[in-house]
């Protein structure tokens, strides 16, 4: 029995070594935004005759409590908002999406964190068909009350 307990503690040890303290997690909390435009995309003309550039965007809001809101516009015309929980291990941030009713839960998205930039590494390729999602740059941090 002691041997099993020792093995269980050893197995859990790497998790505690790589996990970031809560103070470091709160440093990462905030809003990250990115946008990109494919090389062959042109400016679209609206009905009133003005021109707009359609961007492919992604916005990620990381809460200090481990919650996250991800808004994606992979086709530059519609937005998809998803709710998730986030964790970080080393320089890898992972979003695990919350289930919604009877819909299939999307696969997690993984980002590489470096110098206040989150670069998508693992993402839904069917959703982002034409171009990969943009790197997300840190925009603003939450205040003490969790508000902007």
C-alpha positions in Angstrom: 0.0 0.0 0.0 2.8 2.4 0.9 4.5 1.6 -2.4 1.3 2.5 -4.4 1.0 5.8 -2.4 4.6 6.6 -3.2 4.1 5.9 -6.9 0.9 8.1 -6.9 2.8 10.9 -5.4 5.7 10.6 -7.9 3.2 10.5 -10.8 1.6 13.8 -9.5 5.0 15.5 -9.0 5.5 16.6 -12.6 2.0 18.3 -12.6 3.0 20.4 -9.6 6.4 21.3 -11.0 5.0 22.6 -14.4 1.8 24.3 -13.0 2.1 28.0 -12.8 1.2 29.7 -9.4 -2.1 31.6 -9.3 -0.2 34.9 -9.3 1.4 34.1 -12.7 -2.0 33.0 -14.0 -3.5 36.4 -13.1 -0.6 38.1 -14.9 -1.7 36.4 -18.1 -5.4 37.3 -17.6 -6.7 39.9 -20.0 -7.7 40.5 -23.5 -5.7 39.3 -26.6 -6.6 40.3 -30.2 -5.4 39.3 -33.6 -6.4 40.0 -37.2 -5.2 39.1 -40.6 -6.1 39.4 -44.2 -5.3 36.9 -46.9 -3.0 38.1 -49.7 -5.6 37.6 -52.4 -8.5 39.3 -50.6 -9.7 42.6 -51.9 -11.6 45.3 -50.3 -15.4 44.7 -50.3 -17.8 47.4 -51.4 -20.8 47.8 -49.1 -24.3 48.7 -50.4 -23.8 52.4 -49.7 -20.7 52.5 -52.0 -18.1 52.7 -49.3 -15.2 50.2 -49.2 -14.2 48.1 -46.2 -11.4 45.7 -45.7 -12.6 42.4 -44.3 -10.3 40.9 -41.7 -10.2 37.5 -40.2 -10.2 38.1 -36.5 -9.8 36.3 -33.2 -10.3 37.8 -29.7 -9.6 35.9 -26.5 -10.5 37.1 -23.0 -8.8 35.2 -20.2 -10.3 35.5 -16.8 -8.3 35.3 -13.6 -10.6 32.5 -12.5 -9.6 30.3 -15.4 -12.6 31.1 -17.6 -12.2 32.3 -21.2 -14.3 33.8 -24.0 -13.1 33.2 -27.5 -14.6 35.1 -30.5 -13.6 34.0 -33.9 -14.3 35.4 -37.4 -12.6 32.9 -39.7 -14.5 33.9 -42.8 -14.4 37.6 -42.1 -18.2 37.9 -42.3 -19.6 36.0 -39.3 -18.5 35.7 -35.6 -18.5 32.6 -33.4 -18.3 33.1 -29.6 -17.4 30.2 -27.4 -16.8 29.8 -23.7 -14.0 27.8 -22.2 -11.6 27.2 -19.4 -7.9 27.8 -19.7 -4.7 26.3 -18.3 -1.1 27.0 -18.9 1.8 24.6 -18.7 5.2 26.1 -19.5 4.7 28.2 -22.6 1.6 26.4 -23.8 -1.9 27.7 -23.1 -4.8 25.4 -23.7 -8.5 26.2 -24.0 -11.0 23.5 -23.2 -14.4 24.4 -24.4 -17.5 24.2 -22.3 -20.2 21.9 -23.6 -23.4 23.5 -25.0 -26.6 21.6 -24.7 -26.5 18.5 -27.0 -24.0 19.9 -29.5 -20.6 18.2 -29.8 -17.9 20.0 -27.8 -15.1 21.4 -30.0 -11.6 20.1 -29.7 -9.3 22.2 -27.5 -7.3 25.0 -29.0 -3.6 25.3 -28.0 -1.5 28.5 -28.1 2.2 29.1 -27.8 2.8 32.0 -25.3 5.8 34.3 -25.9 6.3 37.9 -25.0 2.6 38.8 -24.5 1.6 37.1 -27.8 -0.5 33.9 -28.1 0.1 32.0 -31.4 -2.4 29.3 -32.3 -0.7 26.0 -32.7 -3.6 23.5 -32.6 -6.9 24.8 -33.9 -10.0 23.8 -36.0 -8.7 23.6 -39.5 -12.2 23.1 -40.9 -13.2 26.4 -39.4 -10.1 28.3 -40.5 -10.0 26.9 -44.1 -8.5 29.7 -46.1 -5.8 31.0 -43.7 -4.6 30.1 -40.2 -5.8 32.1 -37.2 -3.7 35.2 -36.5 -1.3 35.6 -33.5 -3.1 37.3 -30.6 -1.4 40.3 -29.0 -2.0 41.4 -25.5 -4.4 44.4 -25.3 -5.4 45.0 -21.7 -5.3 43.4 -18.3 -8.2 43.0 -15.9 -8.2 45.2 -12.8 -8.4 43.9 -9.3 -12.2 43.4 -9.6 -11.9 41.4 -12.9 -13.2 44.3 -14.9 -11.5 46.3 -17.7 
